[in-house]
């Protein structure tokens, strides 16, 4: 699999130029994308990445995780 990133102007963005906070966001986005493509709910544990994010990115990630957890609980079957 090859992942290419592009900036807001459509220019190729080398992965080595990502900040310390952007790298975990990329990793989480890839995991969420793979889970969605597989049609499966995967457990998510978020710890260290939050410490490296600015407040805007942290809030966005937490909100996305909250919505994902809420959607998963609506589709969950009792064991």
matplotlib code that plots the C-alpha trace (Angstrom):
import matplotlib.pyplot as plt

x = [0.0, 1.3, 0.0, 0.5, -0.4, -1.3, -1.4, -4.3, -3.0, -2.9, 0.9, 2.5, 3.4, 6.3, 5.5, 8.8, 7.4, 4.5, 4.7, 4.9, 1.1, 0.2, 1.9, -0.4, -3.4, -2.3, -1.9, -5.3, -6.9, -5.4, -6.7, -10.2, -10.1, -9.1, -11.8, -14.4, -13.2, -13.4, -16.8, -15.7, -15.7, -12.2, -11.3, -9.7, -7.3, -6.1, -3.5, -0.1, -1.3, -3.5, -0.5, 1.1, -1.9, -2.9, -6.3, -8.1, -6.8, -7.3, -11.0, -11.5, -10.0, -12.0, -15.3, -14.6, -13.8, -17.0, -19.2, -17.5, -18.1, -21.8, -22.3, -20.7, -22.9, -26.0, -24.9, -23.6, -25.2, -25.5, -23.2]
y = [0.0, 3.4, 6.5, 9.9, 13.1, 16.4, 19.9, 22.4, 23.5, 19.9, 19.7, 16.5, 16.6, 14.4, 12.3, 13.4, 17.0, 16.0, 17.4, 15.3, 15.8, 15.1, 11.7, 10.0, 11.6, 10.0, 6.6, 6.9, 7.9, 4.9, 2.6, 4.1, 3.8, 0.2, -0.6, 1.1, -0.6, -4.0, -3.2, -4.0, -2.1, -2.1, -1.1, 2.3, 3.4, 7.0, 8.0, 9.6, 11.2, 13.6, 15.0, 16.0, 17.7, 21.4, 22.1, 22.3, 18.9, 17.3, 18.5, 17.2, 13.8, 13.4, 14.4, 11.9, 9.1, 10.0, 9.8, 6.5, 5.0, 6.2, 4.6, 1.4, 1.2, 1.5, -1.4, -3.6, -6.9, -8.0, -10.9]
z = [0.0, -0.9, 0.9, -0.6, 1.2, -0.4, 1.0, 0.7, -2.7, -4.1, -3.8, -2.7, 1.0, 2.0, 5.1, 6.8, 6.9, 9.2, 12.7, 15.8, 16.2, 12.6, 12.5, 15.0, 13.3, 10.0, 11.8, 13.4, 10.1, 8.4, 11.1, 10.9, 7.1, 7.1, 9.7, 7.6, 4.4, 6.2, 7.6, 11.1, 14.4, 15.9, 19.5, 19.7, 22.5, 22.3, 24.8, 23.8, 20.5, 22.4, 24.2, 20.9, 19.4, 19.5, 21.0, 17.6, 16.4, 19.8, 19.9, 16.3, 17.1, 20.4, 18.6, 15.8, 18.3, 20.3, 17.1, 16.1, 19.6, 19.6, 16.1, 17.3, 20.4, 18.2, 16.1, 18.9, 19.8, 23.4, 24.2]

ax = plt.figure().add_subplot(projection="3d")
ax.plot(x, y, z, "-o")
ax.set_aspect("equal")
plt.show()
